[in-house]
Amino acid sequence: MTTGGRPGQEPGQPRESDGWRILSYLLGGMILYGGIGWLVAHWTGIAVLFPVGMILGIGLAVAMIIFRFTRS
Amino acid sequence: MGRPVSHLHAITVASTCTPASSHLGSGCGFPAPSINDFYFTPLFSIGRFHVDKSILIVALSTAIVVTFFWFAFHKPKLVPRGAQNIAEMGIFFVRDQILRPQLGKAGDKWLPFLTSLFFFIWINNIFGILPILYFPSMSKYGYPLALTIMVWLIYMGLGMKHQGAFGYFKNMSVPSGAPWWILPLLVPIELFSNIIVRPFTLSVRLFANMLAGHVLLLVFTLATWYLLTVYNAAIIASAVSFITVIIITGLEVLIQALQAFIFATLTANYIAGAYEPAH
């Protein structure tokens, strides 16, 4: 809420909540794209789309974590 | 020569198996705790609303927190003594360890909310190891869920107020640092993670820790009793189980405080995120 980072906090220093955010990205990616994959697999009958969606979701979540925490 | 009858088959399961009646002779077997141990017969009912043990514990802990802080501050003194001293220590702990690291000095207006949240959850959890009541009401998902919905409404409302409805959703959906061409794939994850997964994990973390702790205590408490009544040689196993109960109870004391702390810390973190977009 204060501008320019919080007191006692160097910019770019990892915060304790970062760990929870990473966990929520991994879960979110897996559930969302796994869910989409499951739905499409359900409609089309191509069962392999469910695991493909899950893996794609985890891959995207990992990419997001890299973008967010390494290039700032 | 007749067919050998398995010893297991010979034991007929008694229809009235209670944990207290479970020993070798009764044929009940080890009374493993189940989800049924989390449902209680209502103490009394008001119309169709049934009041059971978990509601009693929640009401009791609310009363304890309110009464304690009222008692501590109804006649505040400049030099705090007794209850006021303890209450101030508690409030300073919440301010310096939970609020300030997340929200900074300007966030001090959230101190009453975070203090109530922390102490309410903590006192609730302590009932999990208090004899007679011996139940953490947060191990029933409805209670953490209600707290989480409250926190969710607060930080969503606050975010829309401070960043504008459009700006807030833009900040919640566009991940930082990602190149533009991958954004269409990442925006759903960011939005899903911010709006659903983060509040969901907030409630599940508290709920699952309390549930698991209570089940663990039940397993070893029941094992202590069961092994004591099975046969004489099992008395050593019973003693080991009893020691385990004591160790786990100690661990639970730690976890109960830690979960209340984490819940309040993450609430403060979400509120901070509503004030300024995360970078």
Interface residues (C-beta under 8 A of the other chain):
Chain A: M1 T2 T3 R6 P7 G8 Q9 E16 S17 W20 R21 L23 S24 Y25 L27 G28 G29 I31 L32 Y33 G57 L60 A61 A63 M64 F67 R68 T70 R71 S72
Chain B: R100 P101 Q102 L103 G104 K105 A106 G107 P175 S176 G177 A178 P179 I182 L185 L186 P188 I189 E190 F192 S193 N194 I196 V197 R198 T201 T265 L266 N269 A272 Y275 E276 H279
